[in-house]
Amino acid sequence: MNHATELGHVHLKVRDVDRAVEFYRDVFGLDVTERVGDYAFLSYGTHHHDVALQGVGPDAPGPGRGVGMYHAAFEVEDAEALRGTYRRLRDREVEVSPVDHGISKALYFADPDGNGLEAYLDTRAANDREEWRGKSERFDPSEINS
C-alpha cells in the first residue's frame, strides 16, 4: 500500500495577502517564491512552497471554534530560535501562549487572520522522553535553555 511520506505544504486563506506575507516572512523566515493573482507562495528553500497564502478579501469570516484544523506547527532548530520567534511575536504585539509539553517547548498564537499556529522546539532527546504523557504547563519563553 502506498502512503504519503510527508506533509507537502499548508494552504491558508487570508484577508490581506501582503499583510500575511509580511507576517510569515518576519515571524518564520519564509521567502516568497511566487506571486500569482491573489496567491503568494512561501518557502524555506527546499520546495517551491511550504505555505500557500490565498487572499479571500477583507470581509471574509475568520476561523470558527468548531471542527477544523487547530494549528499548523513550525519546528525551530534550537532554544535561541524559539526565543527569537517569541521576541518577534511580542514585538508585533501578538498574544502568545507558551506551553511546555515535556517533549517540546511550544508557542501557540494566531496569525493576523486568526489561523492557529505553533512554533516549537523538540526536547525529546534533552529530556530523554519519547511520549507526550499529557503534560501542558506554561513556561517563561525568555528562560528557554533546551
HELIX and SHEET records of a PDB file:
HELIX    1   1 VAL A   17  PHE A   28  1                                  12    
HELIX    2   2 ALA A   79  ASP A   91  1                                  13    
HELIX    3   3 ARG A  124  ASN A  127  1                                   4    
HELIX    4   4 PRO A  141  GLU A  143  5                                   3    
SHEET    1   A 4 VAL A  10  VAL A  14  0                                        
SHEET    2   A 4 VAL A  51  GLY A  55  1                                        
SHEET    3   A 4 TYR A  39  SER A  43 -1                                        
SHEET    4   A 4 ASP A  31  VAL A  36 -1                                        
SHEET    1   B 5 ALA A  72  GLU A  75  0                                        
SHEET    2   B 5 GLY A 116  ASP A 122  1                                        
SHEET    3   B 5 SER A 104  ALA A 110 -1                                        
SHEET    4   B 5 SER A  97  ASP A 100 -1                                        
SHEET    5   B 5 GLU A 137  ARG A 138 -1                                        
END                                                                             
